[in-house]
């Protein structure tokens, strides 16, 4: 059993700017920022002098721009952006800052509807992560609508997901749950 205190705060802001250049060209700009902080101090009844003290602060920022261009039975979507993710936490052995400022990304998708029953989508996403090699993720999808209640879908693609802070840096021992330890793949700096 344990007793203690925990305090968390979360602040999120987002803005979306939509501009319709014409009936065929639309542009959307999205900005997002969040700040999350948490503080936890626990004392364990079974171990008189044991204390779990966790301080956590995360900032995340993302800016993205997307343009959709439509003509005949086609739509081309082009976009890109940048994200910064930064964490300070005692969960990572110290309060040094850990960053994933990452991530520049770009994408393109072409959707073609040769008939009311058939839709073909081809796309590509490119992620440039500062801790890992850049990755391209292609996609090809087909939908055939048999009737209003039945459609057949097929797709093939490749994806990329960068490891998060827990998988990279987390270093701790959990005494409250039997004393197991977790160690991230990147040493603390």
PASEBA-1860 file (N, C-alpha, C; in nm, 3 decimals):
! residues 189
1> XXXXXXXX> 0.083/-0.117/0.000/0.000/0.000/0.000/0.089/0.125/0.000 ~ 0.035/0.228/-0.056/0.112/0.353/-0.063/0.020/0.471/-0.034 ~ 0.082/0.582/0.003/0.010/0.707/0.021/0.098/0.820/-0.029 ~ 0.038/0.932/-0.063/0.116/1.045/-0.114/0.027/1.145/-0.184 ~ 0.086/1.216/-0.277/0.010/1.316/-0.351/0.049/1.313/-0.498 ~ -0.043/1.357/-0.580/-0.019/1.369/-0.723/-0.089/1.494/-0.773 ~ -0.019/1.571/-0.856/-0.077/1.692/-0.915/-0.041/1.694/-1.063 ~ -0.140/1.717/-1.149/-0.119/1.721/-1.293/-0.184/1.845/-1.351
9> XXXXXXXX> -0.122/1.899/-1.456/-0.186/2.008/-1.529/-0.162/1.985/-1.678 ~ -0.259/2.026/-1.757/-0.253/2.003/-1.901/-0.309/2.127/-1.971 ~ -0.232/2.184/-2.061/-0.274/2.301/-2.137/-0.258/2.269/-2.285 ~ -0.363/2.285/-2.362/-0.360/2.259/-2.506/-0.412/2.380/-2.580 ~ -0.349/2.411/-2.692/-0.397/2.518/-2.779/-0.387/2.469/-2.923 ~ -0.487/2.504/-3.002/-0.480/2.471/-3.144/-0.549/2.581/-3.223 ~ -0.501/2.596/-3.343/-0.559/2.694/-3.435/-0.562/2.630/-3.573 ~ -0.669/2.656/-3.644/-0.684/2.606/-3.781/-0.723/2.723/-3.869
17> XXXXXXXX> -0.648/2.741/-3.976/-0.678/2.844/-4.074/-0.713/2.775/-4.205 ~ -0.834/2.795/-4.251/-0.883/2.732/-4.373/-0.907/2.841/-4.476 ~ -0.850/2.823/-4.595/-0.872/2.919/-4.702/-0.911/2.845/-4.829 ~ -1.026/2.882/-4.884/-1.076/2.823/-5.008/-1.037/2.917/-5.122 ~ -0.929/2.882/-5.194/-0.883/2.966/-5.305/-0.984/2.968/-5.418 ~ -1.045/2.853/-5.445/-1.147/2.840/-5.548/-1.228/2.716/-5.515 ~ -1.324/2.682/-5.600/-1.401/2.561/-5.574/-1.316/2.435/-5.593 ~ -1.194/2.449/-5.644/-1.107/2.333/-5.667/-0.982/2.331/-5.579
25> XXXXXXXX> -0.949/2.441/-5.513/-0.826/2.448/-5.434/-0.858/2.499/-5.293 ~ -0.820/2.416/-5.194/-0.843/2.450/-5.054/-0.712/2.431/-4.978 ~ -0.680/2.524/-4.889/-0.560/2.516/-4.808/-0.598/2.518/-4.660 ~ -0.533/2.430/-4.581/-0.558/2.422/-4.438/-0.425/2.427/-4.365 ~ -0.413/2.520/-4.270/-0.294/2.530/-4.185/-0.338/2.500/-4.043 ~ -0.266/2.406/-3.979/-0.298/2.367/-3.842/-0.178/2.392/-3.752 ~ -0.202/2.455/-3.638/-0.099/2.476/-3.537/-0.149/2.413/-3.407 ~ -0.059/2.344/-3.337/-0.099/2.277/-3.214/0.015/2.286/-3.114
33> XXXXXXXX> -0.019/2.314/-2.989/0.081/2.320/-2.882/0.018/2.262/-2.755 ~ 0.098/2.188/-2.681/0.049/2.135/-2.554/0.162/2.136/-2.452 ~ 0.124/2.154/-2.327/0.217/2.149/-2.214/0.150/2.065/-2.106 ~ 0.218/1.958/-2.068/0.166/1.870/-1.964/0.270/1.860/-1.853 ~ 0.226/1.876/-1.729/0.318/1.858/-1.617/0.251/1.769/-1.512 ~ 0.335/1.691/-1.448/0.286/1.603/-1.343/0.389/1.591/-1.233 ~ 0.341/1.582/-1.111/0.427/1.566/-0.995/0.364/1.462/-0.904 ~ 0.445/1.365/-0.862/0.393/1.257/-0.780/0.496/1.220/-0.674
41> XXXXXXXX> 0.451/1.212/-0.549/0.536/1.165/-0.439/0.457/1.058/-0.365 ~ 0.514/0.938/-0.360/0.449/0.826/-0.293/0.541/0.770/-0.184 ~ 0.481/0.729/-0.074/0.551/0.661/0.035/0.489/0.522/0.046 ~ 0.571/0.422/0.068/0.523/0.284/0.075/0.520/0.238/0.220 ~ 0.407/0.192/0.266/0.389/0.152/0.406/0.480/0.035/0.444 ~ 0.503/-0.057/0.350/0.582/-0.176/0.380/0.731/-0.143/0.398 ~ 0.777/-0.032/0.338/0.918/0.006/0.346/0.925/0.147/0.403 ~ 0.965/0.158/0.526/0.955/0.284/0.601/1.022/0.403/0.532
49> XXXXXXXX> 1.140/0.386/0.477/1.213/0.499/0.419/1.201/0.509/0.267 ~ 1.111/0.433/0.205/1.102/0.434/0.059/1.013/0.548/0.010 ~ 1.060/0.614/-0.094/0.985/0.724/-0.155/0.997/0.713/-0.306 ~ 0.885/0.729/-0.373/0.886/0.740/-0.519/0.854/0.885/-0.551 ~ 0.948/0.956/-0.613/0.932/1.098/-0.645/0.945/1.113/-0.796 ~ 0.840/1.159/-0.862/0.840/1.170/-1.007/0.798/1.311/-1.047 ~ 0.884/1.377/-1.121/0.854/1.508/-1.180/0.856/1.490/-1.330 ~ 0.753/1.540/-1.399/0.740/1.518/-1.543/0.689/1.646/-1.609
57> XXXXXXXX> 0.755/1.689/-1.716/0.714/1.806/-1.792/0.734/1.778/-1.940 ~ 0.628/1.793/-2.019/0.637/1.768/-2.163/0.579/1.886/-2.239 ~ 0.653/1.927/-2.344/0.606/2.027/-2.439/0.601/1.962/-2.577 ~ 0.493/1.985/-2.650/0.481/1.931/-2.785/0.424/2.042/-2.874 ~ 0.489/2.063/-2.990/0.446/2.165/-3.086/0.441/2.102/-3.225 ~ 0.337/2.135/-3.301/0.328/2.086/-3.438/0.267/2.194/-3.527 ~ 0.328/2.213/-3.643/0.275/2.302/-3.746/0.263/2.220/-3.874 ~ 0.147/2.232/-3.939/0.122/2.152/-4.061/0.043/2.234/-4.161
65> XXXXXXXX> 0.078/2.217/-4.286/0.003/2.282/-4.394/-0.039/2.175/-4.495 ~ -0.166/2.182/-4.539/-0.219/2.085/-4.635/-0.297/2.159/-4.743 ~ -0.273/2.120/-4.867/-0.345/2.177/-4.981/-0.415/2.065/-5.056 ~ -0.545/2.082/-5.083/-0.624/1.986/-5.159/-0.664/2.049/-5.292 ~ -0.633/1.979/-5.400/-0.665/2.027/-5.535/-0.754/1.922/-5.601 ~ -0.873/1.963/-5.642/-0.970/1.871/-5.702/-0.998/1.909/-5.846 ~ -1.013/1.809/-5.931/-1.055/1.830/-6.070/-1.118/1.702/-6.120 ~ -1.210/1.714/-6.213/-1.283/1.599/-6.268/-1.316/1.499/-6.158
73> XXXXXXXX> -1.261/1.380/-6.164/-1.287/1.278/-6.063/-1.162/1.247/-5.982 ~ -1.080/1.349/-5.960/-0.953/1.331/-5.890/-0.933/1.436/-5.783 ~ -0.855/1.398/-5.682/-0.813/1.492/-5.577/-0.666/1.465/-5.545 ~ -0.587/1.571/-5.546/-0.447/1.563/-5.507/-0.432/1.637/-5.375 ~ -0.375/1.570/-5.277/-0.351/1.628/-5.146/-0.201/1.636/-5.123 ~ -0.152/1.755/-5.091/-0.010/1.777/-5.064/0.002/1.842/-4.927 ~ 0.100/1.799/-4.850/0.115/1.859/-4.718/0.250/1.833/-4.657 ~ 0.273/1.904/-4.549/0.397/1.886/-4.477/0.394/1.963/-4.348
81> XXXXXXXX> 0.494/1.937/-4.266/0.498/2.007/-4.139/0.621/1.973/-4.059 ~ 0.617/2.017/-3.934/0.729/1.998/-3.843/0.674/1.982/-3.703 ~ 0.737/1.894/-3.625/0.694/1.872/-3.487/0.814/1.871/-3.395 ~ 0.794/1.923/-3.275/0.897/1.924/-3.170/0.833/1.862/-3.046 ~ 0.901/1.766/-2.989/0.854/1.700/-2.867/0.969/1.700/-2.768 ~ 0.946/1.756/-2.649/1.053/1.768/-2.549/0.999/1.728/-2.413 ~ 1.077/1.647/-2.341/1.037/1.599/-2.209/1.150/1.620/-2.109 ~ 1.115/1.664/-1.991/1.205/1.666/-1.876/1.138/1.579/-1.770
89> XXXXXXXX> 1.211/1.479/-1.716/1.148/1.391/-1.619/1.250/1.316/-1.536 ~ 1.215/1.294/-1.411/1.298/1.208/-1.327/1.281/1.062/-1.369 ~ 1.183/1.031/-1.451/1.166/0.894/-1.502/1.284/0.853/-1.589 ~ 1.358/0.952/-1.638/1.471/0.925/-1.726/1.603/0.941/-1.652 ~ 1.603/0.913/-1.522/1.720/0.917/-1.434/1.759/1.057/-1.388 ~ 1.720/1.160/-1.458/1.756/1.296/-1.420/1.655/1.391/-1.483 ~ 1.673/1.520/-1.462/1.581/1.617/-1.519/1.635/1.680/-1.646 ~ 1.739/1.620/-1.707/1.788/1.672/-1.834/1.681/1.660/-1.941
97> XXXXXXXX> 1.684/1.750/-2.035/1.584/1.752/-2.141/1.610/1.641/-2.242 ~ 1.505/1.572/-2.281/1.510/1.472/-2.388/1.427/1.527/-2.503 ~ 1.479/1.520/-2.624/1.410/1.580/-2.737/1.388/1.479/-2.848 ~ 1.279/1.497/-2.919/1.251/1.424/-3.042/1.224/1.529/-3.148 ~ 1.301/1.634/-3.157/1.264/1.737/-3.248/1.319/1.700/-3.381 ~ 1.243/1.651/-3.424/1.206/1.546/-3.504/1.208/1.599/-3.637 ~ 1.098/1.620/-3.630/1.027/1.542/-3.725/0.975/1.641/-3.825 ~ 1.042/1.643/-3.934/0.985/1.712/-4.049/0.916/1.604/-4.129
105> XXXXXXXX> 0.802/1.635/-4.183/0.730/1.534/-4.259/0.662/1.598/-4.380 ~ 0.643/1.517/-4.481/0.572/1.561/-4.601/0.492/1.445/-4.656 ~ 0.385/1.478/-4.726/0.301/1.371/-4.781/0.232/1.418/-4.908 ~ 0.198/1.320/-4.990/0.122/1.344/-5.112/0.028/1.226/-5.130 ~ -0.095/1.256/-5.172/-0.192/1.150/-5.196/-0.275/1.186/-5.318 ~ -0.294/1.089/-5.403/-0.376/1.108/-5.524/-0.495/1.013/-5.515 ~ -0.616/1.069/-5.521/-0.738/0.988/-5.519/-0.808/1.002/-5.653 ~ -0.839/0.888/-5.713/-0.902/0.885/-5.846/-1.029/0.800/-5.838
113> XXXXXXXX> -1.138/0.855/-5.889/-1.267/0.786/-5.892/-1.310/0.767/-6.037 ~ -1.262/0.661/-6.102/-1.296/0.641/-6.243/-1.445/0.613/-6.265 ~ -1.513/0.566/-6.160/-1.659/0.545/-6.168/-1.716/0.563/-6.028 ~ -1.848/0.560/-6.017/-1.911/0.571/-5.885/-1.877/0.452/-5.796 ~ -1.842/0.339/-5.856/-1.817/0.217/-5.779/-1.669/0.198/-5.741 ~ -1.578/0.265/-5.811/-1.436/0.238/-5.791/-1.363/0.364/-5.744 ~ -1.282/0.348/-5.639/-1.194/0.454/-5.591/-1.053/0.396/-5.575 ~ -0.955/0.466/-5.630/-0.815/0.425/-5.618/-0.739/0.537/-5.548
121> XXXXXXXX> -0.659/0.500/-5.448/-0.579/0.599/-5.374/-0.433/0.554/-5.373 ~ -0.345/0.644/-5.414/-0.202/0.620/-5.407/-0.142/0.733/-5.324 ~ -0.053/0.697/-5.231/0.003/0.800/-5.145/0.145/0.769/-5.103 ~ 0.210/0.872/-5.053/0.347/0.860/-5.001/0.362/0.959/-4.886 ~ 0.424/0.913/-4.780/0.458/0.999/-4.666/0.607/0.985/-4.640 ~ 0.671/1.096/-4.607/0.814/1.097/-4.579/0.834/1.159/-4.441 ~ 0.904/1.087/-4.352/0.933/1.136/-4.218/1.083/1.147/-4.201 ~ 1.129/1.262/-4.154/1.270/1.284/-4.126/1.285/1.301/-3.977
129> XXXXXXXX> 1.321/1.193/-3.908/1.335/1.193/-3.764/1.482/1.210/-3.730 ~ 1.515/1.302/-3.640/1.655/1.333/-3.608/1.728/1.220/-3.538 ~ 1.658/1.130/-3.468/1.724/1.019/-3.400/1.734/0.893/-3.486 ~ 1.662/0.889/-3.596/1.657/0.770/-3.680/1.672/0.810/-3.826 ~ 1.696/0.714/-3.909/1.705/0.742/-4.052/1.568/0.788/-4.104 ~ 1.570/0.864/-4.209/1.445/0.908/-4.271/1.371/0.785/-4.325 ~ 1.240/0.797/-4.335/1.160/0.683/-4.382/1.052/0.731/-4.478 ~ 1.036/0.655/-4.586/0.927/0.679/-4.681/0.824/0.569/-4.662
137> XXXXXXXX> 0.697/0.607/-4.661/0.588/0.512/-4.639/0.489/0.521/-4.755 ~ 0.499/0.429/-4.852/0.405/0.430/-4.964/0.275/0.357/-4.929 ~ 0.170/0.388/-5.006/0.040/0.325/-4.984/-0.035/0.319/-5.116 ~ -0.106/0.209/-5.138/-0.195/0.194/-5.253/-0.321/0.125/-5.204 ~ -0.437/0.184/-5.233/-0.564/0.129/-5.185/-0.668/0.130/-5.296 ~ -0.759/0.035/-5.289/-0.867/0.023/-5.387/-0.996/-0.008/-5.313 ~ -1.104/0.061/-5.349/-1.235/0.032/-5.292/-1.332/0.011/-5.407 ~ -1.407/-0.100/-5.399/-1.511/-0.129/-5.497/-1.643/-0.136/-5.423
145> XXXXXXXX> -1.734/-0.045/-5.457/-1.864/-0.041/-5.392/-1.961/-0.127/-5.471 ~ -2.003/-0.238/-5.409/-2.095/-0.331/-5.474/-2.237/-0.273/-5.472 ~ -2.280/-0.226/-5.354/-2.409/-0.159/-5.338/-2.400/-0.073/-5.212 ~ -2.513/-0.014/-5.168/-2.511/0.077/-5.054/-2.467/0.009/-4.924 ~ -2.482/-0.121/-4.915/-2.450/-0.193/-4.792/-2.320/-0.273/-4.799 ~ -2.262/-0.285/-4.916/-2.144/-0.369/-4.930/-2.038/-0.303/-5.017 ~ -1.917/-0.298/-4.964/-1.804/-0.252/-5.045/-1.684/-0.341/-5.012 ~ -1.599/-0.359/-5.111/-1.478/-0.441/-5.095/-1.358/-0.347/-5.096
153> XXXXXXXX> -1.266/-0.370/-5.002/-1.150/-0.283/-4.991/-1.023/-0.367/-4.989 ~ -0.919/-0.315/-5.051/-0.787/-0.378/-5.047/-0.684/-0.266/-5.042 ~ -0.579/-0.289/-4.965/-0.473/-0.189/-4.958/-0.342/-0.256/-4.924 ~ -0.234/-0.191/-4.965/-0.101/-0.236/-4.932/-0.019/-0.110/-4.903 ~ 0.073/-0.122/-4.809/0.152/-0.005/-4.776/0.261/-0.039/-4.677 ~ 0.333/0.062/-4.640/0.442/0.048/-4.545/0.432/0.166/-4.450 ~ 0.462/0.145/-4.322/0.451/0.253/-4.226/0.578/0.269/-4.144 ~ 0.589/0.382/-4.078/0.702/0.412/-3.991/0.649/0.481/-3.866
161> XXXXXXXX> 0.693/0.433/-3.751/0.660/0.499/-3.625/0.788/0.504/-3.543 ~ 0.832/0.624/-3.514/0.953/0.640/-3.432/0.922/0.596/-3.290 ~ 1.019/0.537/-3.222/0.999/0.503/-3.081/0.969/0.630/-3.000 ~ 0.886/0.616/-2.898/0.854/0.731/-2.815/0.953/0.742/-2.700 ~ 0.934/0.840/-2.614/1.028/0.865/-2.505/1.040/0.745/-2.411 ~ 0.930/0.677/-2.385/0.936/0.562/-2.295/1.030/0.455/-2.351 ~ 1.019/0.427/-2.481/1.101/0.323/-2.541/1.248/0.366/-2.553 ~ 1.273/0.496/-2.558/1.409/0.545/-2.575/1.482/0.566/-2.442
169> XXXXXXXX> 1.417/0.633/-2.348/1.489/0.685/-2.232/1.445/0.632/-2.096 ~ 1.330/0.569/-2.089/1.274/0.534/-1.958/1.368/0.444/-1.880 ~ 1.407/0.488/-1.762/1.493/0.410/-1.672/1.436/0.420/-1.532 ~ 1.374/0.312/-1.483/1.320/0.319/-1.348/1.299/0.178/-1.293 ~ 1.284/0.172/-1.163/1.248/0.049/-1.094/1.118/0.076/-1.019 ~ 1.019/-0.008/-1.039/0.888/0.009/-0.976/0.881/-0.081/-0.853 ~ 0.910/-0.024/-0.736/0.905/-0.100/-0.611/0.763/-0.134/-0.570 ~ 0.666/-0.052/-0.612/0.527/-0.074/-0.571/0.469/-0.199/-0.637
177> XXXXXXXX> 0.524/-0.241/-0.748/0.468/-0.357/-0.820/0.566/-0.473/-0.823 ~ 0.638/-0.494/-0.715/0.725/-0.609/-0.707/0.870/-0.584/-0.744 ~ 0.905/-0.461/-0.775/1.045/-0.429/-0.799/1.094/-0.458/-0.939 ~ 1.009/-0.449/-1.041/1.059/-0.470/-1.176/1.126/-0.342/-1.227 ~ 1.217/-0.357/-1.325/1.291/-0.244/-1.380/1.268/-0.234/-1.530 ~ 1.271/-0.111/-1.580/1.259/-0.084/-1.722/1.377/0.005/-1.762 ~ 1.446/-0.028/-1.871/1.558/0.049/-1.919/1.540/0.081/-2.067 ~ 1.543/0.208/-2.102/1.529/0.250/-2.241/1.651/0.212/-2.323
185> XXXXX> 1.642/0.230/-2.454/1.748/0.187/-2.544/1.859/0.291/-2.559 ~ 1.837/0.414/-2.515/1.938/0.519/-2.525/1.980/0.558/-2.384 ~ 2.110/0.558/-2.357/2.160/0.596/-2.224/2.130/0.741/-2.194 ~ 2.115/0.771/-2.067/2.094/0.909/-2.024/2.219/0.991/-2.057 ~ 2.196/1.117/-2.093/2.309/1.205/-2.125/2.346/1.290/-2.008
END
